[in-house]
């Protein structure tokens, strides 16, 4: 859904602006502007076995939600629904504790 320019834009933005895309404890949504190489709108989920930190004093991230938006408006509904889900402590805990792709998908589908 993205090209290599999009990935580089995320890296460059992180270096220049820090991890502005941390949404909730343990959750980040790396993304870039549509014109940076988004080919179509979509999301991906990656649950890490070990958390990563952007800086020593940052809380660790375990769930990465990759976002590709083909235009500025196409992803608003998905982000709103996801934001609501991440505000629910029980759902957030379940996402971070998931052990499989199916568990992640089920948590999001039934939320």
C-alpha positions as CSV (number, residue, x, y, z in Angstrom):
1,X,0.0,0.0,0.0
2,X,3.1,2.3,0.2
3,X,6.3,2.7,-1.7
4,X,9.8,3.0,-0.3
5,X,9.6,6.9,-0.3
6,X,6.8,6.6,2.3
7,X,8.9,4.4,4.6
8,X,11.7,6.9,4.3
9,X,9.4,9.8,5.1
10,X,8.3,8.1,8.3
11,X,12.0,7.6,9.3
12,X,12.9,11.2,8.4
13,X,9.9,12.5,10.3
14,X,10.7,10.4,13.4
15,X,14.3,11.7,13.4
16,X,13.2,15.3,13.0
17,X,10.1,15.4,15.1
18,X,10.3,12.4,17.5
19,X,7.7,9.6,17.8
20,X,4.7,11.9,17.4
21,X,2.6,9.0,16.4
22,X,2.5,7.2,19.8
23,X,-1.3,6.9,20.4
24,X,-1.5,5.2,23.8
25,X,0.7,3.4,26.2
26,X,2.3,0.6,24.2
27,X,0.8,1.6,20.8
28,X,2.2,3.7,17.9
29,X,0.8,4.5,14.5
30,X,3.7,5.4,12.2
31,X,2.6,7.2,9.1
32,X,3.5,9.9,6.7
33,X,1.6,12.3,4.4
34,X,-0.3,10.8,1.5
35,X,1.9,12.5,-1.1
36,X,5.0,10.9,0.4
37,X,4.2,7.6,-1.3
38,X,0.8,6.2,-0.1
39,X,-0.6,4.2,-2.9
40,X,-3.9,3.3,-1.3
41,X,-5.6,3.5,2.0
42,X,-5.0,0.7,4.5
43,X,-3.7,-0.3,7.9
44,X,-1.5,-3.1,9.2
45,X,-1.0,-4.4,12.7
46,X,2.3,-5.7,14.1
47,X,2.5,-7.0,17.6
48,X,6.1,-7.2,18.8
49,X,7.3,-10.0,21.1
50,X,9.6,-7.5,22.8
51,X,8.8,-3.8,23.2
52,X,10.9,-1.1,21.5
53,X,11.7,2.4,22.8
54,X,12.3,5.5,20.8
55,X,14.2,7.0,23.7
56,X,15.4,5.8,27.1
57,X,12.7,7.6,28.9
58,X,9.9,6.6,26.6
59,X,7.4,3.9,27.5
60,X,7.9,0.8,25.3
61,X,5.9,0.1,22.2
62,X,4.5,-3.4,21.5
63,X,1.8,-2.7,18.9
64,X,2.5,-0.9,15.7
65,X,-0.4,0.2,13.5
66,X,0.9,1.0,10.1
67,X,-1.2,3.6,8.3
68,X,-1.4,4.4,4.7
69,X,-3.8,7.1,3.6
70,X,-4.2,7.7,-0.1
71,X,-5.7,11.2,0.6
72,X,-6.1,13.4,3.7
73,X,-9.7,12.3,4.3
74,X,-9.8,8.6,3.5
75,X,-8.6,7.4,6.8
76,X,-10.5,9.6,9.2
77,X,-13.2,7.1,10.1
78,X,-10.7,4.3,10.7
79,X,-8.6,6.5,13.0
80,X,-11.7,7.7,14.9
81,X,-12.8,4.1,15.5
82,X,-9.3,3.0,16.5
83,X,-8.9,5.9,18.9
84,X,-12.2,5.0,20.6
85,X,-11.0,1.4,20.9
86,X,-7.6,2.5,22.4
87,X,-9.4,4.6,25.0
88,X,-11.0,1.5,26.4
89,X,-8.5,0.1,28.9
90,X,-9.8,-3.4,28.6
91,X,-9.5,-3.4,24.8
92,X,-6.1,-1.9,24.9
93,X,-4.9,-4.5,27.4
94,X,-6.4,-7.3,25.3
95,X,-4.6,-5.9,22.1
96,X,-1.3,-5.8,23.9
97,X,-1.7,-9.3,25.3
98,X,-2.8,-10.9,22.0
99,X,-0.8,-13.9,21.0
100,X,-1.9,-14.3,17.4
101,X,-3.0,-12.4,14.3
102,X,-6.5,-13.9,14.8
103,X,-6.7,-12.6,18.3
104,X,-5.8,-9.1,17.2
105,X,-8.3,-9.2,14.4
106,X,-11.1,-10.6,16.7
107,X,-10.5,-7.8,19.3
108,X,-10.8,-5.1,16.7
109,X,-13.7,-6.7,14.9
110,X,-15.8,-7.2,18.0
111,X,-15.0,-3.9,19.6
